[in-house]
Amino acid sequence: MGNRREGDEPAVDLLPILRPGDKVGLIACSDGVPLESSTAIDELIRALERFGLEAVTAKTLFRKDGWFSGNPEERAAQLHALF
């Protein structure tokens, strides 16, 4: 972003409603993220951490059976747990 270089402190003011220490939930509410994308999810988590945020991943983030990340009850429970 802008003139930022690798290793620079993040510009937290880019996220005015989030503050360091806040939690950000990662969930897939219907079709799950393919396991092949776990590297991208890891990169996302590291980016959030650079902003001082804590990433909380739902147990239903990744696909389990076919396209879905769990049955409807599991997905709903995980969504509720993030609140």
SEPAZA-203404 format. One record per residue: residue number from 0; residue in three letters; y, z, x of N, C-alpha, C in turn. Coordinates in pm, 1 decimal. Last residue first. Layout:
N
R   n res     n_c2     n_c3     n_c1    ca_c2    ca_c3    ca_c1     c_c2     c_c3     c_c1
R NUM ALA        Y        Z        X        Y        Z        X        Y        Z        X
...
This chain:
83
R   n res     n_c2     n_c3     n_c1    ca_c2    ca_c3    ca_c1     c_c2     c_c3     c_c1
R  82 PHE  -1455.7   1729.0  -1940.4  -1334.5   1788.9  -1996.6  -1341.1   1936.9  -1977.1
R  81 LEU  -1702.7   1669.5  -1846.6  -1588.3   1637.4  -1759.7  -1456.9   1693.9  -1813.1
R  80 ALA  -1870.3   1729.6  -2056.3  -1869.5   1818.5  -1939.9  -1750.6   1793.0  -1848.0
R  79 HIS  -1838.1   1507.8  -2221.6  -1784.1   1637.7  -2264.2  -1773.6   1733.8  -2145.7
R  78 LEU  -1981.1   1321.7  -2066.4  -1838.9   1300.2  -2096.3  -1774.3   1432.1  -2134.5
R  77 GLN  -2237.8   1435.1  -2075.7  -2168.6   1423.0  -1947.4  -2017.9   1401.0  -1967.6
R  76 ALA  -2294.9   1413.7  -2347.7  -2290.3   1545.9  -2284.8  -2215.3   1540.7  -2152.5
R  75 ALA  -2297.8   1134.4  -2377.5  -2197.7   1214.4  -2448.8  -2183.9   1351.8  -2385.6
R  74 ARG  -2520.4   1070.5  -2218.2  -2387.9   1017.9  -2183.9  -2278.0   1097.5  -2251.8
R  73 GLU  -2725.4   1205.5  -2356.3  -2695.8   1237.8  -2216.3  -2554.7   1192.7  -2178.9
R  72 GLU  -2715.9   1071.2  -2604.0  -2691.4   1216.4  -2596.8  -2655.0   1259.2  -2454.8
R  71 PRO  -2781.5    801.7  -2538.3  -2650.5    837.6  -2593.7  -2617.3    986.2  -2584.5
R  70 ASN  -2946.5    807.0  -2211.2  -2945.8    786.6  -2355.9  -2811.7    833.8  -2412.4
R  69 GLY  -2814.8    637.4  -1919.3  -2878.5    749.0  -1988.3  -2879.5    721.2  -2137.4
R  68 SER  -2693.5    415.7  -1838.6  -2692.6    526.9  -1744.1  -2755.0    652.3  -1805.3
R  67 PHE  -2831.5     84.2  -1895.0  -2768.2    209.0  -1936.4  -2784.8    320.8  -1833.3
R  66 TRP  -2971.3   -139.8  -1823.6  -2825.9   -141.3  -1805.6  -2762.3     -4.6  -1825.9
R  65 GLY  -3266.6      1.7  -1718.9  -3201.3   -124.5  -1751.8  -3052.5   -117.2  -1721.4
R  64 ASP  -3207.0    322.4  -1674.7  -3303.7    239.3  -1745.9  -3235.6    109.6  -1788.6
R  63 LYS  -2981.1    386.7  -1499.2  -3115.8    443.6  -1489.9  -3217.8    347.0  -1546.2
R  62 ARG  -2675.1    341.7  -1324.0  -2778.3    291.3  -1416.2  -2911.1    361.5  -1390.3
R  61 PHE  -2451.0    619.0  -1262.1  -2530.8    504.3  -1219.3  -2636.7    468.0  -1323.1
R  60 LEU  -2337.2    831.8  -1408.3  -2252.6    728.0  -1349.1  -2332.9    601.7  -1317.3
R  59 THR  -2446.0   1057.4  -1520.9  -2471.9    928.7  -1585.6  -2384.1    816.6  -1530.1
R  58 LYS  -2353.4   1276.1  -1398.4  -2492.8   1241.8  -1371.4  -2528.3   1106.0  -1430.8
R  57 ALA  -2021.5   1216.5  -1277.2  -2114.3   1248.3  -1385.2  -2255.0   1206.4  -1345.0
R  56 THR  -1840.5   1348.3  -1010.4  -1921.5   1237.3  -1060.5  -2019.0   1286.9  -1166.3
R  55 VAL  -1523.2   1420.9   -929.7  -1638.7   1481.3   -995.1  -1718.4   1366.7  -1056.4
R  54 ALA  -1307.6   1440.9   -658.0  -1383.9   1351.6   -745.0  -1505.1   1427.1   -798.6
R  53 GLU  -1003.7   1585.4   -611.0  -1147.0   1612.0   -606.1  -1217.6   1521.0   -705.9
R  52 LEU   -728.3   1475.3   -404.8   -794.4   1492.9   -533.6   -943.5   1518.8   -513.5
R  51 GLY   -583.7   1401.0   -188.6   -596.0   1543.7   -213.4   -664.8   1574.9   -345.1
R  50 PHE   -593.1   1142.1   -128.8   -479.0   1183.2   -210.7   -483.9   1332.2   -242.0
R  49 ARG   -836.2   1135.5     -7.4   -718.2   1117.6     78.8   -589.4   1153.0      4.4
R  48 GLU   -998.3   1151.6   -232.0   -987.7   1268.4   -144.3   -868.3   1256.9    -51.1
R  47 LEU   -977.0    888.8   -323.6   -924.5    998.7   -405.8   -904.7   1123.8   -321.1
R  46 ALA  -1110.0    762.6   -110.2   -969.1    731.3   -138.6   -906.3    842.3   -222.5
R  45 ARG  -1368.8    868.3   -139.4  -1291.4    897.3    -16.7  -1143.0    869.2    -37.5
R  44 ILE  -1432.7    754.1   -387.3  -1427.2    900.0   -372.9  -1346.3    937.4   -249.3
R  43 LEU  -1432.9    482.4   -317.2  -1339.3    533.0   -417.9  -1322.9    684.1   -405.5
R  42 GLU  -1647.9    480.8   -139.5  -1513.9    445.5    -90.8  -1406.8    496.0   -187.4
R  41 ASP  -1854.8    543.8   -318.3  -1825.6    633.5   -205.2  -1686.3    607.1   -149.3
R  40 ILE  -1843.4    314.1   -475.2  -1812.1    443.8   -536.3  -1778.8    544.5   -427.4
R  39 ALA  -1927.1    127.2   -286.5  -1792.2    115.3   -343.2  -1750.1    246.7   -408.8
R  38 THR  -2188.0    219.0   -248.3  -2095.0    217.5   -135.3  -1951.0    209.1   -185.3
R  37 SER  -2307.2    174.9   -497.1  -2283.5    312.4   -453.2  -2187.8    320.2   -333.9
R  36 SER  -2380.2    -63.7   -602.9  -2236.5    -38.7   -590.3  -2205.5    101.8   -540.2
R  35 GLU  -2647.4    -61.9   -641.1  -2598.6   -143.2   -529.3  -2449.1   -120.8   -505.6
R  34 LEU  -2676.7     70.8   -879.7  -2694.6    147.3   -755.8  -2644.0     71.3   -634.4
R  33 PRO  -2427.6    -20.0  -1118.8  -2549.8    -52.2  -1044.7  -2558.0     28.4   -915.2
R  32 VAL  -2312.2    206.7  -1359.3  -2278.1    134.8  -1236.8  -2409.4    102.9  -1164.0
R  31 GLY  -2424.0    167.7  -1701.5  -2399.8    239.0  -1577.1  -2363.3    147.5  -1462.4
R  30 ASP  -2277.2    115.0  -2013.0  -2360.5     58.5  -1907.2  -2322.9    123.4  -1775.3
R  29 SER  -2122.1    378.1  -2102.5  -2224.0    294.3  -2168.5  -2312.0    233.5  -2060.5
R  28 CYS  -1967.9    541.6  -1941.4  -1999.8    586.7  -2077.6  -2096.6    496.6  -2151.5
R  27 ALA  -1972.7    659.1  -1633.7  -1998.7    532.2  -1702.1  -2047.7    569.8  -1841.6
R  26 ILE  -1728.4    843.6  -1448.9  -1838.1    836.0  -1545.1  -1852.5    692.9  -1594.3
R  25 LEU  -1553.1   1070.6  -1268.0  -1606.8    934.6  -1260.4  -1730.9    929.8  -1348.0
R  24 GLY  -1261.3   1268.8  -1290.9  -1399.4   1244.0  -1329.6  -1435.6   1097.7  -1321.2
R  23 VAL  -1074.9   1448.9  -1069.1  -1081.5   1317.9  -1134.6  -1229.0   1290.6  -1163.7
R  22 LYS   -880.9   1745.1  -1034.5  -1011.3   1679.9  -1039.9   -999.9   1548.7  -1116.4
R  21 ASP   -624.8   1848.2   -803.9   -670.8   1807.8   -936.7   -806.0   1738.7   -925.2
R  20 GLY   -554.6   1873.5   -538.8   -642.3   1975.4   -594.0   -691.4   1943.9   -734.7
R  19 PRO   -234.7   1732.6   -576.7   -344.7   1768.4   -487.4   -422.6   1886.4   -545.2
R  18 ARG   -188.1   1601.7   -908.8   -142.4   1683.3   -795.7   -260.7   1711.9   -704.5
R  17 LEU    -77.6   1343.5  -1125.0   -185.0   1411.7  -1053.9   -127.8   1486.6   -935.3
R  16 ILE    142.8   1216.9  -1213.4     80.0   1310.0  -1305.7    -37.2   1383.8  -1243.0
R  15 PRO    231.5   1049.2  -1003.0    316.0   1160.3  -1045.3    248.3   1257.8  -1141.7
R  14 LEU    125.9    898.5   -759.8     48.5    949.6   -872.2    120.5   1070.5   -931.5
R  13 LEU    296.3    854.1   -558.6    251.4    736.6   -631.7    173.3    776.4   -756.6
R  12 ASP    333.7   1088.6   -426.4    426.9   1061.2   -534.8    393.4    931.9   -609.7
R  11 VAL    158.2   1081.3   -215.8    112.8   1146.0   -338.4    207.5   1118.0   -453.6
R  10 ALA     81.3    872.6      3.0    206.3    892.9    -69.6    170.6    949.0   -206.9
R   9 PRO   -130.1   1011.6    258.1   -107.7    934.3    135.4     25.0    970.2     71.0
R   8 GLU    -66.9    984.1    606.2    -80.8   1071.1    490.2    -52.8    988.7    364.7
R   7 ASP   -242.6    735.2    793.4   -118.1    792.9    742.1   -148.7    884.2    624.7
R   6 GLY   -489.6    618.4    839.2   -465.7    750.8    895.4   -335.9    813.7    850.2
R   5 GLU   -366.9    292.2    837.1   -485.8    377.4    836.5   -454.7    509.6    904.4
R   4 ARG    -31.8    276.6    708.2   -134.6    238.9    803.2   -251.1    335.2    791.0
R   3 ARG    195.4    150.8    469.2    103.4    254.7    513.6      1.2    198.2    608.8
R   2 ASN    381.8    -15.8    360.5    371.8    -14.6    505.8    278.1     93.0    558.1
R   1 GLY    209.6    -90.1     64.2    334.0    -94.1    138.2    310.1   -101.0    287.2
R   0 MET   -117.9      0.0     83.6      0.0      0.0      0.0    123.2      0.0     87.4
